[in-house]
Amino acid sequence: MKIAPRDADRFVKSPDPKVLAVLVYGPDAGLVRERIEIMLRTVVDDPTDPFRISELSDGDLKQDPARLADEAASIAMLGGRRVVRIRGAADGTAKIFESFLSDPAGDALILVEAGELGPRSSLRALFENAKNAAAIACYADGREQIESLIRSRLSAEGLAPEPAALDYLLQNLGSDRGVTQNELEKLILYAGPKAAADKPGEKRMVTLDDARASVGDNAGSNLDEVIDAAMTGDLDRLDTALARAKAADTNAIAILNALSRHLMQLHLAAARLETGSDVEGAIRGFRPPLHFSRKTSVQGQMRLWNRRRLDRALALALEAEGQCKSTGQPDVSICGQTLFRIAQGARSARR
């Protein structure tokens, strides 16, 4: 069965007992791992218990297809239901799972981790259509989900973000759930867990300085480099920046989201210029505030891009994001093509 995104969190907390195997896949590797581990704990209290948890790889199954049924049918030494966790699954194992699901052995819960699988994936189709299996997609969190995660995690420690800090966190987090959780833990340690507020019952405010000092912006730096190269028409720099972003496992949809946000910021800045503001004043209106290291680049971008051209670029970015989420085409290619089209537009504006 196919689990709808709105039902995914509820399902992983209490998997349908008729489901013997669950495929969790998608580009957000952190969210894939998080959901797998939540389901694992519904069966086994100790996630390191070697008697009740068996871990296999895609390669293990290909070398010995019978291993899946053998592990599923094994009885734990000290009793209790077992979990078989398979990492790195791909379409090459679809027939192995098809054979198992048509004649399952034992009562173990089979948890299958995979990367991004397009609509034509045989493994994804198998789990979506089987009555005793389920498939859950894990895509990058949207703005509402990221904000909810930030607020709830900080609130649990007696903290609350001020508006500028929240904007900064929203811009620098979200491409991977695991990275987001790790960065929030760093922020909590920096601010002080269970921090005391000025008055009992109040939450201490997390400031923009707190967020900048503790939340690593390596992902943000990669995004800024890619976006600034595209918006200034520097093709060589864009090529290098995209290679660095890929090496850092920066999600293509995260790049497109950041590009859309930046285009909207430029659009607002262009509107301020039309109402009499100077360039410095227009840049001061960026939220979160623009880092000083980018001011020269953004000033150049404002000379190249008027509101009409920004509208066209934003339409391209939104169209590309939609294609990444729906067409099954490689999102890295879609993202790269879109960025180079925008860079060519910036080069044309310089002539």
N, C-alpha and C positions, 0 to 999 in steps of 0.2 A: 504494500500500500504506500501511497505517497502522502507524507505528512505535510500539511500546509504550514507555511511559516508562522502563522498566528497560533498554531497548535503545538509547535515544536518544543517549547520550554515545558509545557504541561506534560507532553508525551514522555520526555526524557526523565522527568521526575517520577513517573509511574507508567512504565512501558506496558502496553497491551499484553496480557499473559498469553494470547494466541500467537504472538510474534516471537519466533525463534531466533531471528537474525535481523540486525539493524545496520544499514549502510549509512554512515555519516560522511558527507563529502562537501567539497567546495573550496573556494580560494582562501577563506579565513581559517587558516590552520589552527589558530588559537581557539576559535569557537568549536572547531571539529573536536579537538582534544578535550575541551571543557565538557561538551555534551557526552562524549564517550565516557569520561570519568564519572559524570553524574549517574549515568545508567549503570556503570560498573558497581557503584556503591549501593544501588538498589538491590544488588544480589550479594555482594561481599563487603563486609565492614572494613577489612584491611586490604587496601589496593596492592599490597606487596606480598600477599599470601600465595606462596608458590604451589600450594596443594589445591587451591581453588581457582587459580588464574593461570591460563596457558597463553603465551604470546607467540604468534607466528607472523612471518612476513609473507608478502606476495611470492617471493622466491621459494620459500618453504613449501607452499602449496603447489607451485608448478613442479618442483622436484618430486613431491610425493602427494598426489591428489587425495589419497585415502587418509591422509593425516587429519583432515578436517573432521571427518566422521569419527575417527579414532579418538581425537581429543574431546569431541562433543559427547561421546558415549562413556568417557572415563568417569570413574567414581572417585570423589575426593576421599583421601585417606581418613580424615576426621569427620566426614559427612558434610552435607550442605550442597547446594546447587553450585555449579561451576560457571566460569566465564571463559570464553575463548576470544581473545582479542587479536585481530589481524590488522597489521599496519601496511600502508602503502599499496592497497589493493588497486587493481586496474582491470581493464576489459579482458586481459588475457586469462583471468581466473573466472570469468562469467560462467563457463560451462561446469566448472568444479562446484560453484555455488548452486547452479541449476540442478545438478545431480543430487546434491545434499538436500536441498529444499523439497525435491520431489519424493525423497525417501529419508527423512531426517532420523538421526540416531541420538538417543539420550535427551536430556532436558537442559543442557547448558545454554546460556544466552550467548549468541555469537555477535560480537561487536566488530564492525568492519570500518576501518578508517581509509579514506581515499582523498585525493586532491580534487581539482576541478574536473567534473565530468559533464560533457555537453549533452544536449537532448538526444543525440544519436548513440550515446554510450550503451553498450549491451549490458554492462553490469548495473548501471542505474535503472534501465528499463526492467531488468529482471526483478530487482527489489521493489520497484514501484508497482509492478503487476502481480507479484506473488501474494497469496492470501496469508501466508505465515511469515512474511518478511515486511520490512518497512524501510523507506529511504527518507533521509532528512538532509536538506541542502543548508549550507552555512555560508552566507555571503556577508560582506562587510556591514557592520552596524550602520544604520542611518542616524541622522542627527538626533532624533528623538530618543532612540535606544542608547546612544552614547551619553546624552545628557542625563537620562534616567540612571544609567550605571554610575556616572560620576557622582551625582547627587546622593544616591543611596549608599555608595561605598564610603563617601566622606561623612555622611550623616551618622553612620554606624560608629564613627570615631569622634563624634562631637564636633565635626567641622562642617563648614558650608562655604562654597566659593563665591567671591564677589563677582559681579558681572564681567569685568575685564578678565579675571582669572578663568571664569567658565568659558568665555570666548576663546581664550588661548588654548585651553585644554581641548575644546571641541575641534580646533584647527589642527592640533598636533597628535590627537589620538583617534583611534577608530578603525584603522586599516586591518588590524588583527586584534582579536579579543584578548589573547594571551599577553601581547605587548601592552595593551591598555591596562589590564589588571596589574602587571608588573610596575608600570609607570605610576599608577595610583598608589601602590604600596610605597614607592619611593617618596611620593608627595606626603603621605601620611606620616612616614618616619621623619621627614624634614619638619613638618608642622607640629609633630608631637601627637601620638595616638592618645585618644581620650583627653585631648587638650582642654584645659580649663578656660572657660569664657569669663568675661568681666562680671557677669551675673549668673547665678545658678539657673540652670535650664536653658541658657542661651548657647548657641554654637559659636565657636571662634571662627572668624572669617579667614578664609584662605585668600591671600592677595595675589595680584599679578606677579609681584616679585617672588613670592613663594613658588608659584607655578613654574616660572622661568628658571628659578634656581635649582629645582628638584626634578622636573620632568625633562628627561633627555629629549632634545629636539633633532636627533639624527634623522629621523623620518621626515620631520618638518624641513630640515636643511636640504635633504634630497629633493623634496617636493618643490621648495623654493628655487633650487638650482634649475630643475627641469622647466618650471613655469617661466622663470625670467629669461632663460635661453630662448624658449619658444616665442615669447612676447616681444623680444628684441630682434628676432629674426637671425639669431646666431646659430646656424645649422651645425657647425662643428661642435660648438659647446653643447648643443642639444643632444647630439649623438653621444657625446661623452657622459652627459648627465643621465641619459636614459640607461646607459650601460651601468653606471654606478647605482642607480635606483634598482635595476634588476638584480645586481649583485647583493644588494641589501634586502632583497625580497619585498620591495615596495609594491603594494597591490596596484594594478592598473586602474581599477575603479577609484581607489584613493587619490591617484594622480588626477583623474578627471574631475572628481569632487572638488579637490583643491583648486584646479584650474577654473571651474565654474565660480567658486567663491571669489577668486581673485578678479575674474572678469566683472563680477557684480560690484566689487569694491571699486574697480576702475570706472565703471559706469556711474556710480555715485559721485566719484571724484570729478568726472567730466561734467556732471550736472552742477556741482559746486562751482566749477570754473565758469560755467555759463551764467551763474547768478552773481558773479563778481569776485569770487574768492581767488586768491593767488595760489600758485602751485603748493607752497608750503602749507597753507591753510587746508587745501584739499587733501593733502597727504595726512595731515593731523587727524582727519576724520576717519582714517582706517581703523576698523575694529576686528581683531585685536590690533593694537598699535603696531605700525610697521617697524621692523628692526632697522636700526640705523645703517647696517651694512647693505640694505637693499634700496635705500632712498635714491641713490643716483640712478640705478637701473629703472626703478618705477617712474622717476621723473622723465626718463627717456621714453618709457612706454606711453606715458600720458601725451607726449608729443606725437607719437605714431598712431594712436588709436582714438578715433572720435566715437561718439555714441552709436552711430550707424554701423561702423565696423565692429564695435564691441558686441552689438546685437547679433551680427552674423557669426562671430566667433563663439558666443555663448550657445547659439543654436547648434553649432557643430559639436561642442563639448557635450551638450545634453543628448544629442542624437547618438554620439559615440557611447555614452554611458548606457543608454537604452539597448544598443546593439550588444554590448558586453553582457548584459543581463538576460538577453532573450534569444539571440541568434545562434549561440553555440560556437561562433567563430572565436579564434584565439584573441582574448582581450588585450594581450600585450601588443599584438599587431594593430588592432583597432585604435588603441590609445596612441601608439607611435605614429600611425598615419595621420590622425587628427592633429597631433602636436606639430608635425611637419607641415601640414596644410596651413596652420595658424602662423608658423614661422615664415612660410613663404609670403603670407599676407603682410606680415610686418616688413619683410624685405621690399615688397612692392611699395609700401607706404613711404619708404625711405627715398625712393627714386624721384 
